[in-house]
Amino acid sequence: MTVRLRPLTDENRAELEALELAPGQDRFVNRVSEALAEAADEPGGRAIQFGLYDDDTPVGFVMISDEVDGPGYIAHYLWKLLVDARCQRRGYGTAALDLVADYFRARPGVEVMWTSAGEGAGSPIPFYERYGFVRTGDIVFDGEVLLRLDLRYL
């Protein structure tokens, strides 16, 4: 498996928008087209979007905020992580987290990566906790649990 992030472009947008969620996941993550619309509606989040590829096959989508405009946003934040329903439980989600953590770790002075997720059956929170994220006790955005990953100890 050769997994890497490729920037979203006009050339790969349609294949990334074709990625599918597994049943019930729409409670926790948007489809790619909805994530792109959300980013356009929230320019202060300064979204950066990537396709997650295994060789030349799109297997997922990642959206992050690195630097942000204003206190309503979280810097160094994993905003969206979607792995295509047909590709789940094959290590792609963990590989995506590795790549995003590497991206942020390469930024001068960045020691923490953040994400958030809703609670309930099928929540991605246990996945993030297995990776090393910890709950902060804060609730953000639309009632999501804020999670923190210390990049110094990965």
DSSP file (Angstrom, degrees, kcal/mol; ACC not computed):
  #  RESIDUE AA STRUCTURE BP1 BP2  ACC     N-H-->O    O-->H-N    N-H-->O    O-->H-N    TCO  KAPPA ALPHA  PHI   PSI    X-CA   Y-CA   Z-CA
    1    1 A M              0   0    0      0, 0.0     2,-0.6     0, 0.0    53,-0.0   0.000 360.0 360.0 360.0 122.1    0.0    0.0    0.0
    2    2 A T        -     0   0    0      2,-0.0    53,-2.7     0, 0.0     2,-0.4  -0.876 360.0-179.4-114.9  95.0    1.4    3.3   -1.1
    3    3 A V  E     +A   54   0A   0     -2,-0.6     2,-0.3    51,-0.2    51,-0.2  -0.797   8.5 155.0-103.5 135.4   -0.8    6.0    0.5
    4    4 A R  E     -A   53   0A   0     49,-2.2    49,-2.8    -2,-0.4     2,-0.4  -0.982  39.8-111.6-151.5 161.7   -0.4    9.7    0.0
    5    5 A L  E     -A   52   0A   0     -2,-0.3    47,-0.2    47,-0.2    56,-0.0  -0.808  27.8-170.5 -95.0 136.1   -2.3   12.9    0.0
    6    6 A R  E     -A   51   0A   0     45,-2.6    45,-3.4    -2,-0.4     3,-0.1  -0.992  30.8-106.5-124.0 135.4   -2.8   14.8   -3.2
    7    7 A P  E     -A   50   0A   0      0, 0.0    43,-0.3     0, 0.0     2,-0.3  -0.247  39.2-103.2 -57.4 145.1   -4.2   18.3   -3.3
    8    8 A L        +     0   0    0     41,-2.2     2,-0.3     3,-0.1    41,-0.1  -0.542  52.7 170.1 -66.2 131.2   -7.8   18.7   -4.5
    9    9 A T     >  -     0   0    0     -2,-0.3     4,-1.3    -3,-0.1     3,-0.3  -0.849  51.7-100.4-135.3 171.3   -7.7   20.0   -8.1
   10   10 A D  T  4 S+     0   0    0     -2,-0.3     4,-0.5     1,-0.2    -1,-0.0   0.835 121.8  57.3 -60.4 -31.3  -10.2   20.5  -10.9
   11   11 A E  T  4 S+     0   0    0      1,-0.2     4,-0.2     2,-0.1    -1,-0.2   0.822 117.0  29.2 -72.7 -31.9   -8.8   17.3  -12.4
   12   12 A N  T  > S+     0   0    0     -3,-0.3     4,-1.8     1,-0.1     5,-0.2   0.435  92.6  95.9-109.1   0.9   -9.5   15.0   -9.4
   13   13 A R  H  X S+     0   0    0     -4,-1.3     4,-2.7     1,-0.2     5,-0.2   0.920  83.7  50.0 -58.0 -47.8  -12.5   16.8   -7.9
   14   14 A A  H  > S+     0   0    0     -4,-0.5     4,-1.0     1,-0.2    -1,-0.2   0.898 110.6  49.1 -62.4 -41.2  -15.1   14.5   -9.6
   15   15 A E  H  4 S+     0   0    0     -4,-0.2    -1,-0.2     1,-0.2    -2,-0.2   0.839 113.4  47.2 -69.9 -29.7  -13.4   11.3   -8.5
   16   16 A L  H >< S+     0   0    0     -4,-1.8     3,-1.4     1,-0.2    16,-0.3   0.877 108.8  53.8 -75.2 -37.7  -13.2   12.5   -4.9
   17   17 A E  H 3< S+     0   0    0     -4,-2.7    16,-0.3     1,-0.3    -2,-0.2   0.720 100.5  63.6 -67.1 -18.8  -16.8   13.7   -5.0
   18   18 A A  T 3< S+     0   0    0     -4,-1.0    -1,-0.3    -5,-0.2    -2,-0.2   0.561  75.6 116.1 -81.2  -8.7  -17.8   10.1   -6.0
   19   19 A L    <   -     0   0    0     -3,-1.4     2,-0.3    -4,-0.2    13,-0.3  -0.332  58.9-140.4 -61.4 144.1  -16.4    8.6   -2.8
   20   20 A E        -     0   0    0     11,-0.1    65,-2.1    12,-0.0     2,-0.3  -0.811   2.5-134.6-113.0 147.9  -19.2    7.0   -0.7
   21   21 A L        -     0   0    0     -2,-0.3     3,-0.1    63,-0.2    63,-0.1  -0.670  28.5-113.3 -89.9 152.0  -20.0    6.9    3.0
   22   22 A A    >   -     0   0    0     -2,-0.3     3,-2.1     1,-0.1     4,-0.4  -0.493  54.6 -73.0 -76.2 157.2  -21.0    3.7    4.7
   23   23 A P  T 3  S+     0   0    0      0, 0.0    -1,-0.1     0, 0.0     0, 0.0  -0.254 120.8  14.3 -53.9 133.5  -24.6    3.5    6.0
   24   24 A G  T >  S+     0   0    0     -3,-0.1     3,-1.2     1,-0.0     4,-0.2   0.221  95.1 104.4  87.6 -14.2  -25.0    5.7    9.0
   25   25 A Q  G X>  +     0   0    0     -3,-2.1     3,-2.3     1,-0.3     4,-1.9   0.702  59.2  80.3 -74.1 -17.0  -21.8    7.7    8.6
   26   26 A D  G 34 S+     0   0    0     -4,-0.4    -1,-0.3     1,-0.3     5,-0.1   0.636  81.7  67.7 -66.1 -10.1  -23.6   10.7    7.4
   27   27 A R  G <4 S+     0   0    0     -3,-1.2    -1,-0.3     1,-0.1    -2,-0.2   0.717 114.2  27.4 -71.9 -21.6  -24.4   11.5   11.0
   28   28 A F  T <4 S+     0   0    0     -3,-2.3     2,-0.3     1,-0.3    -2,-0.2   0.631 125.1  27.2-119.6 -20.1  -20.7   12.1   11.6
   29   29 A V     <  -     0   0    0     -4,-1.9    -1,-0.3    51,-0.1     2,-0.1  -0.999  69.1-124.6-148.3 146.4  -19.1   13.3    8.3
   30   30 A N        -     0   0    0     -2,-0.3     2,-0.1     1,-0.1    -3,-0.1  -0.453  33.9-101.2 -83.1 158.7  -20.3   15.1    5.2
   31   31 A R     >  -     0   0    0     -2,-0.1     4,-2.4     1,-0.1     5,-0.2  -0.357  44.3-101.6 -65.7 161.9  -20.0   13.9    1.6
   32   32 A V  H  > S+     0   0    0    -13,-0.3     4,-2.5   -16,-0.3     5,-0.2   0.916 123.0  52.1 -58.6 -45.6  -17.1   15.5   -0.2
   33   33 A S  H  > S+     0   0    0    -16,-0.3     4,-1.8     1,-0.2    -1,-0.2   0.888 111.7  47.6 -60.2 -38.2  -19.3   17.9   -2.1
   34   34 A E  H  > S+     0   0    0      2,-0.2     4,-2.4     1,-0.2    -1,-0.2   0.869 110.0  52.5 -69.7 -37.0  -20.9   19.0    1.2
   35   35 A A  H  X S+     0   0    0     -4,-2.4     4,-2.4     2,-0.2    -2,-0.2   0.900 109.1  49.8 -64.3 -40.6  -17.5   19.4    2.8
   36   36 A L  H  X S+     0   0    0     -4,-2.5     4,-2.0     2,-0.2    -2,-0.2   0.893 111.2  48.8 -65.8 -39.1  -16.4   21.6   -0.1
   37   37 A A  H  X S+     0   0    0     -4,-1.8     4,-2.0    -5,-0.2    -2,-0.2   0.899 110.1  52.0 -65.8 -40.1  -19.5   23.7    0.3
   38   38 A E  H  X S+     0   0    0     -4,-2.4     4,-1.1     1,-0.2    -2,-0.2   0.915 108.6  50.6 -61.3 -43.3  -18.9   24.0    4.0
   39   39 A A  H  < S+     0   0    0     -4,-2.4     3,-0.4     1,-0.2     8,-0.2   0.894 109.8  50.3 -62.0 -39.9  -15.4   25.2    3.4
   40   40 A A  H  < S+     0   0    0     -4,-2.0    -1,-0.2     1,-0.2    -2,-0.2   0.859 110.9  49.3 -66.5 -34.3  -16.7   27.8    1.0
   41   41 A D  H  < S+     0   0    0     -4,-2.0    -1,-0.2     1,-0.2    -2,-0.2   0.668 115.1  46.0 -76.3 -17.4  -19.2   29.0    3.6
   42   42 A E    ><  +     0   0    0     -4,-1.1     3,-2.0    -3,-0.4     4,-0.3  -0.550  63.4 161.0-123.7  64.1  -16.5   29.2    6.2
   43   43 A P  G >  S+     0   0    0      0, 0.0     3,-1.6     0, 0.0    -1,-0.1   0.777  70.0  68.3 -61.0 -25.3  -13.6   31.0    4.5
   44   44 A G  G 3  S+     0   0    0      1,-0.3    25,-3.2    -3,-0.1    29,-0.1   0.710  89.1  64.5 -66.6 -18.9  -12.0   31.9    7.9
   45   45 A G  G <  S-     0   0    0     -3,-2.0    -1,-0.3    -6,-0.2    21,-0.2   0.637  94.3-148.3 -75.3 -14.3  -11.3   28.2    8.4
   46   46 A R    <   -     0   0    0     -3,-1.6    20,-0.6    -4,-0.3    21,-0.2   0.913  20.9-150.4  45.8  56.2   -8.9   28.4    5.4
   47   47 A A  E     - B   0  65A   0     -5,-0.3     2,-0.5    -8,-0.2    18,-0.2  -0.224  15.6-160.7 -60.4 140.8   -9.6   24.8    4.4
   48   48 A I  E     - B   0  64A   0     16,-2.5    16,-2.6    -3,-0.1     2,-0.4  -0.997  14.5-158.2-120.5 123.9   -7.0   22.8    2.7
   49   49 A Q  E     + B   0  63A   0     -2,-0.5   -41,-2.2    14,-0.2     2,-0.3  -0.845  12.6 177.7-113.1 142.2   -8.4   19.7    0.9
   50   50 A F  E     -AB   7  62A   0     12,-3.1    12,-2.5    -2,-0.4     2,-0.4  -0.968  25.8-131.5-135.0 150.0   -6.7   16.6   -0.2
   51   51 A G  E     -AB   6  61A   0    -45,-3.4   -45,-2.6    -2,-0.3     2,-0.6  -0.827  24.0-135.2 -91.0 143.9   -7.6   13.3   -1.9
   52   52 A L  E     -AB   5  60A   0      8,-2.8     7,-3.3    -2,-0.4     8,-1.5  -0.909  31.3-171.6 -99.3 121.5   -6.2   10.2   -0.1
   53   53 A Y  E     -AB   4  58A   0    -49,-2.8   -49,-2.2    -2,-0.6     2,-0.6  -0.912  30.2-155.9-122.4 141.6   -4.8    7.9   -2.7
   54   54 A D  E >  S-AB   3  57A   0      3,-2.6     3,-2.4    -2,-0.4     2,-0.4  -0.962  84.5 -49.0-107.4 107.7   -3.5    4.4   -2.8
   55   55 A D  T 3  S-     0   0    0    -53,-2.7   -51,-0.1    -2,-0.6    -2,-0.0  -0.527 124.8 -24.9  54.6-115.9   -1.2    4.6   -5.8
   56   56 A D  T 3  S+     0   0    0     -2,-0.4    -1,-0.3    -3,-0.1    -3,-0.0   0.293 117.1 101.8-105.6  10.3   -3.5    6.2   -8.3
   57   57 A T  E <  S-B   54   0A   0     -3,-2.4    -3,-2.6     2,-0.0     2,-0.4  -0.834  71.0-130.9 -98.7 123.4   -6.8    5.0   -6.7
   58   58 A P  E     +B   53   0A   0      0, 0.0    -5,-0.2     0, 0.0     3,-0.1  -0.589  36.0 162.5 -72.1 126.6   -8.8    7.6   -4.7
   59   59 A V  E     -     0   0A   0     -7,-3.3    25,-2.5    -2,-0.4     2,-0.3   0.461  58.1  -7.8-121.4  -8.6   -9.7    5.9   -1.4
   60   60 A G  E     -BC  52  83A   0     -8,-1.5    -8,-2.8    23,-0.3     2,-0.3  -0.978  55.3-117.9-171.9-178.2  -10.6    9.0    0.8
   61   61 A F  E     -BC  51  82A   0     21,-2.6    21,-2.6    -2,-0.3     2,-0.4  -0.995  18.6-169.6-141.0 139.8  -10.8   12.7    1.4
   62   62 A V  E     -BC  50  81A   0    -12,-2.5   -12,-3.1    -2,-0.3     2,-0.4  -0.996   2.6-175.1-133.4 136.8   -9.1   14.9    4.0
   63   63 A M  E     +BC  49  80A   0     17,-2.2    17,-2.4    -2,-0.4    16,-1.8  -0.998  13.4 173.6-132.3 130.3   -9.8   18.5    4.8
   64   64 A I  E     -BC  48  78A   0    -16,-2.6   -16,-2.5    -2,-0.4     2,-0.5  -0.846  28.5-138.5-128.1 163.5   -7.7   20.4    7.3
   65   65 A S  E     +BC  47  77A   0     12,-2.3    12,-2.4    -2,-0.3    11,-0.5  -0.999  23.7 170.3-117.0 126.8   -7.3   23.9    8.7
   66   66 A D  S    S+     0   0    0    -20,-0.6    10,-1.6     1,-0.5     2,-0.3   0.795  72.2   7.3 -95.8 -84.7   -3.7   24.9    9.2
   67   67 A E  S    S-     0   0    0      8,-0.2    -1,-0.5   -21,-0.2     2,-0.3  -0.764  81.9-160.6 -94.4 148.9   -3.7   28.7   10.0
   68   68 A V        -     0   0    0     -2,-0.3     2,-0.8    -3,-0.1   -23,-0.2  -0.824  21.5-119.4-129.8 165.8   -7.1   30.2   10.5
   69   69 A D  S    S-     0   0    0    -25,-3.2     3,-0.2    -2,-0.3   -23,-0.1  -0.833  76.7 -14.4-107.8  92.4   -8.7   33.7   10.5
   70   70 A G  S >  S-     0   0    0     -2,-0.8     3,-1.2     1,-0.1    -1,-0.0  -0.163  83.0 -70.5 107.6 165.2  -10.2   34.4   13.8
   71   71 A P  T 3  S+     0   0    0      0, 0.0    -1,-0.1     0, 0.0    -2,-0.0   0.574 112.9  74.7 -74.3 -10.7  -11.2   32.9   17.1
   72   72 A G  T 3  S+     0   0    0     -3,-0.2     2,-0.3     2,-0.0    -2,-0.1   0.436  94.5  62.5 -80.0   3.1  -14.2   30.9   15.7
   73   73 A Y  S <  S-     0   0    0     -3,-1.2     2,-0.5   -29,-0.1    -5,-0.1  -0.851  76.6-129.6-127.8 159.8  -11.8   28.4   14.1
   74   74 A I        -     0   0    0     -2,-0.3     3,-0.4    -7,-0.1     2,-0.1  -0.950  21.6-139.2-114.1 122.1   -9.2   26.0   15.4
   75   75 A A  S    S+     0   0    0     -2,-0.5    -9,-0.2     1,-0.2    -8,-0.2  -0.444  85.2  24.4 -75.0 152.5   -5.8   26.0   13.8
   76   76 A H  S    S+     0   0    0    -10,-1.6    38,-2.5   -11,-0.5     2,-0.4   0.931  93.7 155.5  60.0  49.8   -4.0   22.7   13.1
   77   77 A Y  E     -Cd  65 114A   0    -12,-2.4   -12,-2.3    -3,-0.4     2,-1.0  -0.905  50.9-137.7-118.5 129.8   -7.4   21.0   12.9
   78   78 A L  E     +Cd  64 115A   0     36,-3.4    38,-0.5    -2,-0.4   -14,-0.2  -0.790  29.8 176.5 -82.0 104.6   -8.4   17.8   11.0
   79   79 A W  E     +     0   0A   0    -16,-1.8     2,-0.4    -2,-1.0   -15,-0.2   0.891  60.5   8.4 -83.3 -43.9  -11.7   19.2    9.7
   80   80 A K  E     +C   63   0A   0    -17,-2.4   -17,-2.2    -3,-0.2     2,-0.3  -1.000  53.2 178.5-142.2 140.9  -12.9   16.1    7.7
   81   81 A L  E     +C   62   0A   0     -2,-0.4     2,-0.4   -19,-0.2   -19,-0.2  -0.927  12.7 170.3-140.9 117.9  -11.7   12.6    7.2
   82   82 A L  E     -C   61   0A   0    -21,-2.6   -21,-2.6    -2,-0.3     2,-0.5  -0.995  13.9-168.2-129.5 127.5  -13.7   10.3    4.9
   83   83 A V  E     -C   60   0A   0     -2,-0.4   -23,-0.3   -23,-0.2     5,-0.1  -0.974  39.3-102.9-112.3 129.6  -12.6    6.9    3.7
   84   84 A D    >>  -     0   0    0    -25,-2.5     3,-2.3    -2,-0.5     4,-0.5  -0.156  28.2-120.0 -50.9 139.4  -14.7    5.4    0.9
   85   85 A A  G >4 S+     0   0    0    -65,-2.1     3,-0.8     1,-0.3    -1,-0.1   0.825 113.5  54.0 -53.2 -36.1  -17.1    2.8    2.1
   86   86 A R  G 34 S+     0   0    0      1,-0.2    -1,-0.3   -66,-0.1    -2,-0.1   0.605 111.5  45.8 -75.4 -10.4  -15.5    0.1   -0.1
   87   87 A C  G X4 S+     0   0    0     -3,-2.3     3,-0.6   -28,-0.2     5,-0.4   0.335  83.5 121.7-115.2   5.3  -12.1    0.8    1.4
   88   88 A Q  T <<  +     0   0    0     -3,-0.8    -3,-0.0    -4,-0.5    -4,-0.0  -0.306  66.1  28.9 -74.1 156.8  -12.8    1.0    5.1
   89   89 A R  T 3  S+     0   0    0      1,-0.1    -1,-0.2    -2,-0.0    -2,-0.0   0.794  92.3 100.8  65.4  32.6  -11.1   -1.3    7.6
   90   90 A R  S <  S-     0   0    0     -3,-0.6    -2,-0.1     0, 0.0    -1,-0.1   0.247 103.0 -94.8-124.5   8.1   -8.0   -1.6    5.5
   91   91 A G  S  > S+     0   0    0     -4,-0.0     4,-2.2     3,-0.0     5,-0.1   0.442  90.9 119.5  95.4  -0.1   -5.7    0.9    7.3
   92   92 A Y  H  > S+     0   0    0     -5,-0.4     4,-2.5     2,-0.2     5,-0.2   0.876  73.1  53.3 -69.3 -36.2   -6.5    3.9    5.2
   93   93 A G  H  > S+     0   0    0      2,-0.2     4,-2.2     1,-0.2    -1,-0.2   0.931 111.9  45.1 -62.9 -44.8   -7.9    6.0    8.0
   94   94 A T  H  > S+     0   0    0      2,-0.2     4,-2.5     1,-0.2    -2,-0.2   0.902 112.1  52.2 -64.4 -41.0   -4.8    5.4   10.1
   95   95 A A  H  X S+     0   0    0     -4,-2.2     4,-2.3     1,-0.2    -2,-0.2   0.896 108.4  51.5 -61.7 -39.6   -2.6    6.2    7.1
   96   96 A A  H  X S+     0   0    0     -4,-2.5     4,-2.6     2,-0.2     5,-0.2   0.919 109.4  49.6 -63.2 -43.1   -4.5    9.4    6.6
   97   97 A L  H  X S+     0   0    0     -4,-2.2     4,-2.9     1,-0.2     5,-0.2   0.907 109.5  52.4 -62.4 -40.8   -3.9   10.4   10.3
   98   98 A D  H  X S+     0   0    0     -4,-2.5     4,-2.4     1,-0.2    -1,-0.2   0.931 111.5  46.5 -58.0 -45.9   -0.2    9.6    9.9
   99   99 A L  H  X S+     0   0    0     -4,-2.3     4,-2.2     2,-0.2    -2,-0.2   0.898 114.0  46.5 -67.2 -41.2    0.0   11.8    6.9
  100  100 A V  H  X S+     0   0    0     -4,-2.6     4,-2.5     2,-0.2     5,-0.2   0.917 112.3  50.7 -68.0 -42.2   -1.9   14.7    8.5
  101  101 A A  H  X S+     0   0    0     -4,-2.9     4,-2.8    -5,-0.2    -2,-0.2   0.913 110.8  49.7 -60.5 -41.9    0.1   14.4   11.7
  102  102 A D  H  X S+     0   0    0     -4,-2.4     4,-1.7    -5,-0.2    -1,-0.2   0.904 108.8  53.3 -61.8 -41.5    3.3   14.5    9.6
  103  103 A Y  H  < S+     0   0    0     -4,-2.2     4,-0.4     1,-0.2     3,-0.2   0.950 114.9  39.5 -57.9 -50.8    2.1   17.6    7.7
  104  104 A F  H >< S+     0   0    0     -4,-2.5     3,-1.5     1,-0.2     6,-0.3   0.885 111.2  57.2 -69.9 -37.5    1.4   19.5   11.0
  105  105 A R  H 3< S+     0   0    0     -4,-2.8    -1,-0.2     1,-0.3    -2,-0.2   0.813 102.0  57.9 -62.6 -29.0    4.6   18.2   12.7
  106  106 A A  T 3< S+     0   0    0     -4,-1.7    -1,-0.3    -3,-0.2    -2,-0.2   0.608  87.3  94.1 -76.7 -11.5    6.6   19.7    9.8
  107  107 A R  S X  S-     0   0    0     -3,-1.5     3,-1.8    -4,-0.4    -3,-0.0  -0.687  91.7-103.7 -82.5 130.3    5.1   23.1   10.5
  108  108 A P  T 3  S+     0   0    0      0, 0.0     3,-0.1     0, 0.0    -1,-0.1  -0.286  99.4   2.6 -56.4 129.0    7.4   25.2   12.8
  109  109 A G  T 3  S+     0   0    0      1,-0.2     2,-0.7    -4,-0.1    -4,-0.1   0.407  90.0 134.1  80.0  -1.4    6.1   25.4   16.4
  110  110 A V    <   +     0   0    0     -3,-1.8    -1,-0.2    -6,-0.3    -3,-0.1  -0.732  12.3 153.6 -86.8 118.2    3.1   23.1   15.9
  111  111 A E        +     0   0    0     -2,-0.7    40,-2.7     1,-0.2    41,-0.7   0.494  56.9  53.7-118.2 -10.6    2.9   20.6   18.7
  112  112 A V  E     - E   0 150A   0     38,-0.2     2,-0.4    39,-0.2    38,-0.2  -0.984  56.4-163.2-133.8 139.5   -0.8   19.7   18.8
  113  113 A M  E     - E   0 149A   0     36,-2.5    36,-2.8    -2,-0.4     2,-0.3  -0.941  16.7-158.8-116.6 143.5   -3.3   18.6   16.3
  114  114 A W  E     +dE  77 148A   0    -38,-2.5   -36,-3.4    -2,-0.4     2,-0.3  -0.844  18.0 160.8-121.4 154.9   -7.1   18.8   16.9
  115  115 A T  E     -dE  78 147A   0     32,-1.9    32,-3.2    -2,-0.3     2,-0.3  -0.936  17.5-151.1-153.7 175.9  -10.2   17.2   15.6
  116  116 A S  E     + E   0 146A   0    -38,-0.5     2,-0.3    -2,-0.3    30,-0.2  -0.982  12.0 178.2-148.9 157.9  -13.8   16.8   16.8
  117  117 A A  E     - E   0 145A   0     28,-1.6    28,-2.9    -2,-0.3     2,-0.1  -0.991  29.4-106.3-158.3 153.3  -16.6   14.3   16.3
  118  118 A G        -     0   0    0     -2,-0.3     7,-0.4    26,-0.2     2,-0.2  -0.416  35.4-122.0 -77.3 158.7  -20.1   13.6   17.3
  119  119 A E        +     0   0    0     24,-0.3     2,-0.2    -2,-0.1    -1,-0.1  -0.610  58.4  75.8 -98.5 161.8  -21.0   11.0   19.8
  120  120 A G  S >  S-     0   0    0     -2,-0.2     3,-2.3     3,-0.1     2,-0.1  -0.637  85.8 -23.3 129.2 175.7  -23.3    8.0   19.4
  121  121 A A  T 3  S+     0   0    0      1,-0.3    -2,-0.0    -2,-0.2     0, 0.0  -0.353 131.2  16.8 -58.6 127.5  -23.4    4.6   17.7
  122  122 A G  T 3  S+     0   0    0      1,-0.2    -1,-0.3    -2,-0.1   -94,-0.1   0.481  88.3 156.3  87.3   4.1  -20.9    4.5   14.9
  123  123 A S    <   -     0   0    0     -3,-2.3     4,-0.3     1,-0.1    -1,-0.2  -0.279  46.3-136.3 -61.0 145.7  -19.0    7.6   16.1
  124  124 A P  S  > S+     0   0    0      0, 0.0     4,-2.2     0, 0.0     3,-0.4   0.485  81.9  99.7 -79.4  -1.8  -15.4    7.9   15.0
  125  125 A I  H  > S+     0   0    0     -7,-0.4     4,-2.7     1,-0.2     5,-0.2   0.904  79.1  51.4 -55.2 -46.5  -14.3    8.9   18.5
  126  126 A P  H  > S+     0   0    0      0, 0.0     4,-2.4     0, 0.0    -1,-0.2   0.886 108.9  52.6 -59.3 -36.3  -13.0    5.4   19.4
  127  127 A F  H  > S+     0   0    0     -3,-0.4     4,-1.4    -4,-0.3    -2,-0.2   0.942 111.4  45.7 -60.6 -48.1  -10.9    5.3   16.2
  128  128 A Y  H  X>S+     0   0    0     -4,-2.2     5,-2.2     1,-0.2     4,-1.1   0.894 112.0  51.5 -63.9 -39.3   -9.3    8.7   17.1
  129  129 A E  H  <5S+     0   0    0     -4,-2.7     3,-0.5     1,-0.2    -1,-0.2   0.899 105.9  54.2 -66.8 -39.3   -8.7    7.6   20.7
  130  130 A R  H  <5S+     0   0    0     -4,-2.4    -1,-0.2     1,-0.2    -2,-0.2   0.858 106.8  53.7 -60.2 -33.1   -7.0    4.4   19.5
  131  131 A Y  H  <5S-     0   0    0     -4,-1.4    -1,-0.2    -5,-0.2    -2,-0.2   0.788 131.9 -92.2 -72.0 -27.3   -4.7    6.6   17.5
  132  132 A G  T  <5S+     0   0    0     -4,-1.1    18,-0.3    -3,-0.5    -3,-0.2   0.337  78.5 136.9 130.8  -5.8   -3.8    8.7   20.5
  133  133 A F      < -     0   0    0     -5,-2.2     2,-0.4    16,-0.1    -1,-0.3  -0.399  36.6-155.7 -66.0 148.5   -6.3   11.5   20.5
  134  134 A V  E     -F  148   0A   0     14,-2.4    14,-2.7    -2,-0.1     2,-0.2  -0.963  20.6-108.5-126.3 147.2   -7.7   12.4   24.0
  135  135 A R  E     -F  147   0A   0     -2,-0.4    12,-0.2    12,-0.2   -19,-0.0  -0.502  19.6-158.6 -70.9 138.3  -10.9   14.2   24.8
  136  136 A T  E     -     0   0A   0     10,-2.4    -1,-0.1     2,-0.3    11,-0.1   0.664  37.3-116.8 -90.3 -17.7  -10.5   17.7   26.1
  137  137 A G  E    S+     0   0A   0      9,-0.5     2,-0.3     1,-0.4    10,-0.1   0.322  78.3 119.9  92.8  -6.3  -13.8   17.9   27.8
  138  138 A D  E     -     0   0A   0      8,-0.3     8,-2.4     0, 0.0     2,-0.5  -0.670  54.2-148.1 -93.1 147.6  -14.9   20.7   25.5
  139  139 A I  E     -F  145   0A   0     -2,-0.3     2,-0.3     6,-0.2     6,-0.2  -0.965  25.3-178.8-112.3 130.2  -17.8   20.6   23.2
  140  140 A V  E  >  -F  144   0A   0      4,-3.0     4,-2.7    -2,-0.5     3,-0.3  -0.799  41.8  -8.7-128.3 166.1  -17.4   22.6   19.9
  141  141 A F  T  4 S+     0   0    0     -2,-0.3     2,-0.9     1,-0.2    -2,-0.0  -0.207 130.4   0.3  51.0-121.3  -19.3   23.5   16.8
  142  142 A D  T  4 S-     0   0    0      1,-0.1    -1,-0.2     0, 0.0    -2,-0.0  -0.339 128.1 -62.5 -96.8  53.8  -22.6   21.6   16.6
  143  143 A G  T  4 S+     0   0    0     -2,-0.9   -24,-0.3    -3,-0.3     2,-0.2   0.755  89.3 154.2  79.3  24.8  -22.2   19.6   19.8
  144  144 A E  E  <  - F   0 140A   0     -4,-2.7    -4,-3.0   -26,-0.1     2,-0.4  -0.610  47.6-115.1 -89.2 148.2  -19.0   17.8   18.8
  145  145 A V  E     -EF 117 139A   0    -28,-2.9   -28,-1.6    -2,-0.2     2,-0.4  -0.671  29.7-131.9 -78.4 127.8  -16.4   16.4   21.3
  146  146 A L  E     -E  116   0A   0     -8,-2.4   -10,-2.4    -2,-0.4    -9,-0.5  -0.695  24.3-165.8 -84.1 132.7  -13.1   18.2   20.9
  147  147 A L  E     -EF 115 135A   0    -32,-3.2   -32,-1.9    -2,-0.4     2,-0.4  -0.921   4.1-156.5-122.6 147.2  -10.1   15.8   20.7
  148  148 A R  E     -EF 114 134A   0    -14,-2.7   -14,-2.4    -2,-0.3     2,-0.5  -0.958   4.5-165.0-126.9 137.6   -6.4   16.7   21.0
  149  149 A L  E     -E  113   0A   0    -36,-2.8   -36,-2.5    -2,-0.4     2,-0.8  -0.982  17.2-141.3-124.5 120.1   -3.3   14.8   19.8
  150  150 A D  E >   -E  112   0A   0     -2,-0.5     3,-1.0   -18,-0.3   -38,-0.2  -0.708  12.4-165.3 -80.0 111.4    0.1   15.7   21.2
  151  151 A L  G >  S+     0   0    0    -40,-2.7     3,-0.9    -2,-0.8   -39,-0.2   0.629  77.4  74.1 -75.3 -13.7    2.4   15.5   18.1
  152  152 A R  G 3  S+     0   0    0    -41,-0.7    -1,-0.2     1,-0.2   -40,-0.1   0.735  98.5  45.8 -71.7 -20.5    5.6   15.5   20.2
  153  153 A Y  G <         0   0    0     -3,-1.0    -1,-0.2     1,-0.2    -2,-0.1   0.195 360.0 360.0-112.0  16.6    5.0   12.0   21.3
  154  154 A L    <         0   0    0     -3,-0.9    -1,-0.2   -53,-0.1    -2,-0.1   0.458 360.0 360.0 -88.4 360.0    4.1   10.3   18.0
